[in-house]
Amino acid sequence: MSRLYLVPDRKDMERVCALAAEYGCAFEYNEFYMPKVMDDPESQEEIIADYKTCKDAYFGKDSVEKGFCGDTMHGAFLDVTIHSDDPLIRDASMLRVRQSMEIAKRMGLKGVVFHTGRLAGFRAEGYLRNWRDRNEAFFREIAGQYPAQQIYMENMFDEAPDILAGLAERMRDVENFGVCLDYAHAMLSRRPGREWIETLAPYVRHIHINDNDLQNDLHLAVGAGRLDWQEFDHLIRQCRIEAPVLVEVNGYEAQKESLRYMKSHGIYPMERERED
């Protein structure tokens, strides 16, 4: 079974650690994308120390869960526009990405998630070319500078999967670059889930899931909205995608509800019940 991830809560770590232990989950940290944290090394160290202390206290310093090597984090994404024609915006965006990668390197994390940052629905040829070429050049450089960390490019409110797939295809030779498929984001587009999963399948190395009403990005517990999770499960298995899954909901109760729903319905990466 591919590994599951949860977003930890420093204020409720005992319960979250217990849930993670029950389902074999790693953590994806969700504080480090905020500008006020990226610009404050003392705040970064406080957050890192808090998590380390909590994990050591629950799992034990000699357990396989010690440290952060199996964990991931969400990198900078607010207003990050690597492809901008404005050099000031472009330079600021690159700085934020580098800051994210430095935090991940210091923690020894497995990977970092970034967003496409593209204007959804805007498909002018020059704009798309800039997005592809500038992201490719920059993330090739970043991947080479941080070979111990995976880089996952996540679809945000992209209207279709083809542009992200095009970038991923050009970067197939970069071993530590791949796609983070956010299924909830994909289902807010007008394209069917099958198109998203089949198009991105060769490049998917990480998955985000949560539920919504097919209109808004609500981050509901899995099974609490209108997404068709049987279709998701069928398509992921049919396309032979083997990638870890972040249950991207906040709070212990929503996480527990999601994991129980996934287990009872055999939703990837949970094991399906065997048929007699």
Stockholm file with secondary structure:
# STOCKHOLM 1.0

chainA/1-276         MSRLYLVPDRKDMERVCALAAEYGCAFEYNEFYMPKVMDDPESQEEIIADYKTCKDAYFGKDSVEKGFCGDTMHGAFLDVTIHSDDPLIRDASMLRVRQSMEIAKRMGLKGVVFHTGRLAGFRAEGYLRNWRDRNEAFFREIAGQYPAQQIYMENMFDEAPDILAGLAERMRDVENFGVCLDYAHAMLSRRPGREWIETLAPYVRHIHINDNDLQNDLHLAVGAGRLDWQEFDHLIRQCRIEAPVLVEVNGYEAQKESLRYMKSHGIYPMERERED
#=GR chainA/1-276 SS CCCEEECCCGGGHHHHHHHHHHHTEEEEECSTTSHHHHTCHHHHHHHHHHHHHHHHHHHCTTSTTSSSTTCEEECCCTTCCTTCSSHHHHHHHHHHHHHHHHHHHHHTCSEEEEECCCCTTCCCHHHHHHHHHHHHHHHHHHHHHCTTSEEEEECCSCSCSHHHHHHHHHTTTCTTEEEEEEHHHHTTSSSCHHHHHHHHGGGEEEEEECBCCSSSCCCBCTTSSSCCHHHHHHHHHHTTCCCCEEECCCSHHHHHHHHHHHHHHTCTTSCCCCCC
#=GC SS_cons         CCCEEECCCGGGHHHHHHHHHHHTEEEEECSTTSHHHHTCHHHHHHHHHHHHHHHHHHHCTTSTTSSSTTCEEECCCTTCCTTCSSHHHHHHHHHHHHHHHHHHHHHTCSEEEEECCCCTTCCCHHHHHHHHHHHHHHHHHHHHHCTTSEEEEECCSCSCSHHHHHHHHHTTTCTTEEEEEEHHHHTTSSSCHHHHHHHHGGGEEEEEECBCCSSSCCCBCTTSSSCCHHHHHHHHHHTTCCCCEEECCCSHHHHHHHHHHHHHHTCTTSCCCCCC
//
